[in-house]
Amino acid sequence: MYAFEKVSPCTAPQGLLSILRKLKSSPDQEVRILLLGLDNAGKTTLLKQLASEDVSHITPTQGFNIKSVQSQGFKLNVWDIGGQRKIRPYWRNYFENTDVLELAELLEEEKLSGVPVLVFANKQDLMTAAPAAEIAEGLNLHTIRDRIWQIQACSAVTSEGVQ
């Protein structure tokens, strides 16, 4: 668990690794990342981009995927949990020892108190995508006072804003 002063959201676009550099004193540390979101949100595509893998053929995650990604001195242990409705009740089984999480709905979970939050505003390559600021407002992220938070506009398909 980390102790942070109250930090406002960053205004300049930053990817996951930029944010981790600010949170971790040493990039040699391992970071466990829990990647949660609704089905078809782009979680697996995001993970494949982080791992520099082909994103042209993605299938829905049944259960979960675990992938270790070495990038810029960080060892990221990423848990990609399926987002289907039948899997969501099991998400809380993955909370322990999580360093980073996605999905603002989890802010009320006591087990995750103080864990930094990164919300990916994915699919920004689509004309219908809501801007990150609009998503932050809709999720009331500005009311978060007990942890660091960041909203990151990105496109998992093009990799823009991912790293």
N, C-alpha and C positions, 0 to 999 in steps of 0.2 A: 504494500500500500504506500502511496506517496502523499506527502503533505505539500499543498500548494497554497499560495496566496490567491485571493480572488483575481481572476484574469479575465479580461474582456475578450470577445471573439476577435480573431485576426481579420484585418480588412483586406490584406493582400492574399491572393490565392496561394495556397500551399498544399502540397500533397502529403500523404501519410508519413513519408520518411522525414520531411521537414518538421512536421509536428512532433514526431518521436525524438528528433534531435533536441528539441526544446524540453521535452519531458524527462529524458534519461540523461543521467550524468555521464554515462559511458556507453558508447554505441556498441561495445562488445557484449553487452548484456542481452539475454534472450527476452523477447517480448511475446506474451501470449495475447493473441487478438481473437476475439469472438465476433464473427461476422453474422449478424442477424438481420432479417428483413423479410418482407412479404414475398410470396412466390413471384417469380419473374421480375424481381427488382434489379438483378444484375450482379448478385453476390459472387457467383462462380466466375463470371466474366471478369470481375474486379480482381479476384484471386489469381486467375490465369494471367492477367496483365502484370500483376506484381511479380509473378514467377517467370515472366517473359515467355509465356507459352502461347500457342495458337488459340485464338478466340473464335475461329470461324465455325466450330461445331460444338455447341454447348447444349447439354441436356439437363433437365431439372434434377436437382440434387435429391436423392432418396436417402433420408437419414442425414449423414454428415460426411464431409471430406476433411482430412487434416493434411496440411501441407507445410513443410518447413521451407522458408524462402530466405536465402542469404542475399542481402542487398545493402550496399554502402556501409558495411561494418555491422549491420544489424542482423540478428537471426530472428526472423519472424515465424512464430509457430501459429499458423492461422487455422482456426476452426470455422469451416464454412457449414453452417447448419441450414438444412432445408427450411423453406418458408411456407410449406403447405399447411393448411388449417389443422390437419390431423397431427402434425409434428409440433406445432407451437406450444402446446401444454408441456412439452419436454424441454423447452429452451432453458428453464431454470436449472436443469441438471448440469449445465455447462458453465455456470457463473463463477464457481470457485477458482481463485488464482488468475482471474482475467485482468489484464492490464489495460486493455482498450476495448470499447464496445461501440456498436452502431445501433441506432434505433432509439429515438427519444422516448418512446413509450416505456422503456425499461428504467427510466429515471426514478420511479417510485419503488423499485425493488430494494429492500433493505440490504440484501447481500452485496449489492453493487454501490453502496453509498461511498462517495468520494472517488470512484473510478472515472477517469477522464472520458469524455464522450466525443466521438467523431461521427457526424452525420454526413454521409455522402449524398449529395443532391445529384443522383446519377441520371443518365440518359439526356444530358445537356446537348447532345448532338441532334436531338429530335426537335422539330419546330414547336411541338406541343409541351415541351418541358417547362415546368415552373422555375423561375430564377431562384437561386439559393436564398436570397434575402426574403423572398415571399414564403419559401418553405420554413425558414427560421421563424418568421412571424407567425405562420400557421401553427407551428409546434410550440410557440411561446418560449423559444430557447433563451430569450433575453431575461427570463425570470429565474434561470438556473443560477444559484448562488453557492452551492455546496461542492462544486467541482469545476475544472476547466472544461470548456466545450468549444467545438469548432464545427462549422458547417462548410463543406467543401464541394463546390460545383465540380462535376466530373463527367466523363463519358468512359465507361468501362470498355466500350467497343473501340474507341479511338485512342485510349489511354491518357487523354488529356485530363490533368488534375489528379491522376491516380498516385503518382510517386512524388 
